Amino acid sequence: MDKTLDLKFTYTEKKDTRSGFGDGLLEAGRKNPNVVGLCADLIGSLKMGAFQKEFPERFFQVGIAEANMIGLAAGMTINGKIPFTGTFANFSTGRVYDQIRQSVAYSDKNVKICASHAGLTLGEDGATHQILEDVGMMKMLPHMTVINPCDYNQTKAATMAIAEYEGPVYLRFGRPSWPIFTPADQKFEIGKAWKMIEGKDVTIFATGHLVWEAVVAEAMLREEGISAEVINIHTIKPLDEEAIIESVKKTGCAVSAEEHQLNGGLGDSIAQTLIRNNPAPLEYVGVNDSFGESGTPTELMEKYGLNAENIVKAAKAAIARK
């Protein structure tokens, strides 16, 4: 469908966002000798092999011992190292939440927790590996920055940016090949939302893989005479509240779209911002209090309503409530 629409952003290639992390980590390592990598037995899945090959003395394979990995990373920061930990999002958060809270967030350690295979698009591995609660868990921690980029280029840029940022970061990315539709030379600004498409009738706030679906939804709405503003919320915490308020004051209503539980996700943060500053109708696109299941990424996104068609429905519902 997206090939026949008049899209404001297009792509010629698809690539997984985890490869953006791997390539960004390599570049960050070349720029700063204090950057080190730690992995919990998933070097290939996390695309950390190039960093390991070029900087073997700065890479630590800890095995299937995620809690130890977080503790090691926290300790390395004391001597000025900038550790990037890598494993699946489920193991990066749910399995080691105590270590992250006590050893990283509480003491404000400069650890970069890098989490692949997040959300439903992990696919066939199923519900036990498809964490949909991680953003909520991590954004609740004081001192923690939470970033969820939308494509290969943005993930690479984000990885390089967090190497220069002082403080704990949770960087979330995924497994499937996804359209590359943002510039290769982009400057990634932590905490700064990106207004991708200007509109006046409804604002679509999207994060991660759902940003592309929002771009497609905007074109579908435009065909029906509805002007949608699309804002890429790559940084969920700290949230760019100014951009949210400014946009919704103009459009009068909004949609949040994310590959995450509705409870505790981006939509909750937007709702809190609006209720305090500019109450307005807000509709949600996300997973509604459910675990995932096995399937292809495309099948799962469709079954759980994480697609352009459901963003369009949500936008119309929000407009009807104005």
N, C-alpha and C positions, 0 to 999 in steps of 0.2 A: 504493500500500500504506500509506504513512504517514498517509493521511487517515482510515483506518478503525481505526488503532491508538490505544490510550490513551496518548498522548504527554504527557510531563511538560512539554515546551515545544512551542508551536505557532506558526504564522505566518499572516499574512493577506496578505503581500506578499513578492515576490522582487525582489532588486536585486543588481547586481554589486558586489563588494567594491571594485573600482577607483573606483566612484563615492563610496564611503565615504572613500577617500583624497582624492579631489578636493574633497569638501565639508569634510573635516577640515583640509586644507591652507588653504582659504579662511578658515576660522575661526581657525586658528593665525596666519595673516597679519594678520588684523584685531586680534588680541591683542598681537602682537609685531612691531614694524616691522623687526626684524632678520631675520625670516624671508624668504628669497628662494627663487625657483623656477628650476630649470634643466631643460630638456627636449631630448632628442635626436630632434627631428622627429616626435614622436608626441603632440602636445598633446591631440588628440581622444581617442586611445586611453587616455591616462593621466588624462583628465578634469581637466586643468589649465587649461582655458580660462577658467573663472570667476576663478581667481587672476590669470591674465594680464590679463584685462579690468579688474579692479579695481585691480591693482597693476602696471601696465605697466613702471614704472621699476624694479621688483624682480623682473622675469622675464627670463630669458635663453634664447633659442632658439639652441642651439649647432649644430643640424643633425645630420647623421648622422656624428657625431664623438664617440662615447661616451667614449673615453679622454681627450680634451680636456675633456669635461664634468666628469669626476672631478677632473682637475687644477685646473680653474677653481674647483670647489667647495671643494677643500682650501685653495686660496689665499684664498678669501673668508672662511674661518673666522678667519684671522689678525687681521682687523679687526673681529671680533665678529659677523659675519653667521652665520645658521643656514641653510645651503643644503640644499634638498630636490632631489635629482636624480630624474628620471623617465624610464624607458624600460622595455621588456620585460625580464623577469627574465633571459632568456638573455643579453641585451646588457648588463644591469646587473651581471653577475657573470663569466660565461665570457669575454666579449670584453675585459673591463677588469680582470681579476684582478690583474695586475701593478700597475696604477695604484692600485687599492684597497689592496693590501698595502703598497706603498711610500709612497704619499702620504697615505693616510687612517689605516689601522690602525696602522702602525708609529709614526707621530707622534701618534696619538690625537686626530685632528682631529674636530671636531663636525659631521660630514657625515651627512646622512640619505639613505641609498641606498634609493630607493622603487621597487619592482619589480612590475610588473603582468604579466598573462598567464603566470603561473607554472604549472608542472605540466601534466598531461594535458588539463585543462579549457580550455586554450587552443583545443583543438579542431582545426578543419580545416586550420590552417596546418602541422600535422604535426611530425614528430620534430625537425627542425632548429631549431624555435622552442620546443618543449616541454622546457624544462630541468627535469631531475629530480635534479640534483646540487647545486643552489645552496645549500641549507641546510648540507650537509656542507662545502662550500667556505668558506662564510662563518663558520660556528661554529668552524672551526679557527683563525681569525685572532685573535690576542690583541687585547684591547680591544673587539672587535666584539660588539654586542648583536644578537640575531636574533629577530624577532617575526613571527608568522604568524597573524593574526586570522581569525575564523570566519565573519563575516557583515558586512553593510554597517555596522551600528551599531558593532560592535566595531572595525572598520577605521577608522571616523571617530574614535572615541575614542582609538585607538592613535596615529593621526597627530597628534592634538592633544597627546597625552602625550609623544611623542618630541621635540616642539618645546621642551619644558621640561626635557628630559633632556640632560645634558652628556656627549657622547661619540659615537663612530660607531655608527650603527644600520643594520641591514638590515631593511627592512619589506617583507614578501612578501604579495601579494594577487593577485586573479584577474579573469578576463574574464566568466564566465557569470553569468546571473541566478541567485541562490541565496536560499533562505529567510532572511528576517530574523526571528530568534527570540531575540535578546538585547535587553535594555532600551536604549532610546534615551538614557536619562540615566545610563548606567553610568559608574563611575569605573574607568579603566584603570590597573592597577598593574603596571608593568614588573617581570617576575621573579616574579610571584605567580600561581600556578595557581588556577583557579576550579573548585571542586567543584560541579558543576551538579546532580548526582543522587546521593543517598546509596545505598549498596548494601553487601552483605556477602559475596557469593560470588565475585566477580571485579571487577577494576578495568579500565575502558577509558580509556586515555590517548589523547586525540585532539587534532589540531591542524588549523587551516585548514578547508577544506571538509569534512573528515572528521568534524568535531565534530557537524554535523547528522546524518550517517550514524550516529554513535555514539548520538545521542539516539533515533533510530529503532530501532537495534539493542537498546537498553535495553528499549524497549517490547515488542519481539519476544521477548526473553529472559524478561521478566516474565510473558508469557502462558504460558510453559513452566515457570514456578515458579522461575526463576533470578533472583537479585537482583544486578544489576550497578551498580557505582558508575561514574559518568561524570565525568571530570576534563578540563577544557579547558586544554590546555597552549599558550596563545597565545604565551608567551615560551619559546623553545627554548634560548636562552642569554641571561642566566644562568638555569639550570634550577632550578625550585623542588624541590630534592631532599627537603626536609622533607615536603612534601605527598605526594610519591611514596612515600617510606618509610612514612609514617604510614598511607596507604591500603592498601598491599600487606601490611603487618603484620596488618591487619584481614582482608583478603579472601584472602590467601594465593596469589594469582596475578594475572596482568595481560595485557592486550592493548595494543599500540601501533598507532595508525591514522594514516596520513599519505599525502598525495599527493606522494610523493617516493621516491627509491630507498631500499630497505632499508639498503644500505650507506651509512653516514654521516648518516642521518637522525635523527629523534626517537627511534626505537626503540633505536638504538645508545646514545644518551645515557642513556636509561632503564635499559638493560642494564648500563651501567657503574655507574650509581648503585646498582642492586640488588646486583650482584655484590660491591660493596665494603661494603654495609651490611646487606642483608637478601635473600640469595639466594632466588629464587622462580621458578616457571615463568612464562615470558613468550613470548607468541605475537605475530607481526608481521603487520600488514596494510599493504601498500605495494607499490611496483613492484620486482619481483625481477630485478635486473641486466639490464634491458632498456631500449631506447629506446622512445619512443612511436610514434604513427602518426596519419594523418589520420582524422577522424571527428567526430561530434558529442560534446560533453562527456559526455552520458549514456551513449552507446554505449561510449566509451573507459573510463569509470569501471567499467562493468559488465564489459567484456572483461578489464581488468587487475585486477579483484577489489577495487576501491576502493568498496565499498558496504556497506550494513547487513547484508546476507546473509552476507558474508564475515567481518564483525566478529563475528556470531553464531557462525559456525563456529569462529573463532579462540578466542572465549570458552569454548566447550565443550571445545576441545582443551586450553586452559590449565587448566580445572577438572579435566579427566581426569588431568592430570599432577601434581596436588597430592598 
